[in-house]
Amino acid sequence: MADAHRGSRKTIDVLARAAVIYAVLLEESEASRDELIARVRKELGPTAYGKAPEDSLRHDLDWLERLGFEVGVFAGHRYRLVDIAPRFPLPISREHVEMLATVRKALEGTLYGGAIEDFVKRLRPFVDPNLRPQLDREPLLKLNVPLLDDLAPHQSTLHQIRRAYYQRRRISFLYTSPARPEARPIRHTVEPEALEESDGHVYFEGYSVSDEDVLPFRLDRVVPGSVEVLPTRFVGGRQRRAIPIRYRLAPKIARSGATRRFDEHDETVLPDGWIEVTAKTKSLFWASKKLLKYGENCIVVEPPELVAEMKRVVGEMARNYGLEV
């Protein structure tokens, strides 16, 4: 039965081949007749075309043109997309377009800035012509996702982390300690998990083989060119240990309840009107950064490590302003 559809003119088979051709021309801008035939066979199987693939290819191109995708033929049997005006625009509403414009603006300059621009470019022909201008307007809703790091020197590092993540392989790299930037970089071996943009910087998490815990690493502190993808595979899905925390918020900022900034949030109103919050965090470093934003309206109760970090920061600030500690 595998040979039954050789060069089939059935609509479903023609559309499948046409979709592959369209994708190739969209990605490569130009392709030869033999390249298109070879790609269709690679994607749909060796029997996608029969004994006269050139004839079937012409038939597929005719179908593409009927659907609104005009393909030009150039010297040497080379093909290019010369016009995209699909006869079946997607049912995308004004709200959908506004949402996409918001996401596009938010991701501008981030890891996915290039990808979202390419996506909008591909989607544009399928949007109602009356709605297309909204794709380029400033969105009503502003999502602040500022990226302060210059990612250009770290593209190779990003590529290796992504490759290791999808292949589920460990990576080894040299890392500069934020506490001792002048010291020699330390080599880490981790199982990479998540990429995250926070406070303008790109971080990734990884299970550290030596520390036996999931740790955060800042991308720009990885020494460029030092990343190695190792043959050792891992299962993935490890989670950072959740750490219980407890803090109190002044009545004037928590009169209607405390903002839920951490997992397993629970709160109690104390007799003096302050709100006591118990919760869990996966990072005392980020917990301190969040709680410091409350300023004098927050008192951390536990754990001792978080209390010590808050005291350290407040003490350093006091000294910077010439105050006695």
ABEGO torsion letter per residue (X at the ends): XAAAABGBABAAAAAAAAAAAAAAAAAAGBBBAAAAAAAAAAAAEAAABBABAAAAAAAAAAAAAAAGBBBBBBBGGBBBBABBBBABBBBBBAAAAAAAAAAAAAABGBAAAAAAAAAAAAAAAABBAAAAAAAABBBABBBBBBBABBAAAAAAAAAAAAAAAAAGBBBBBBBBBAABAABBBBBBBBBBABBBBBGGBBBBBBBBAAAGBBBBBBAAABBBGABBBBABBBAEGBBBBBBBBBBBBBAAAAAAEBBBABBGBBBBBBAAGBBBBBBBBABAAAAAAAAAAAEAABBBAOBAAAAAAAAAAAAAAAAAAGBBX
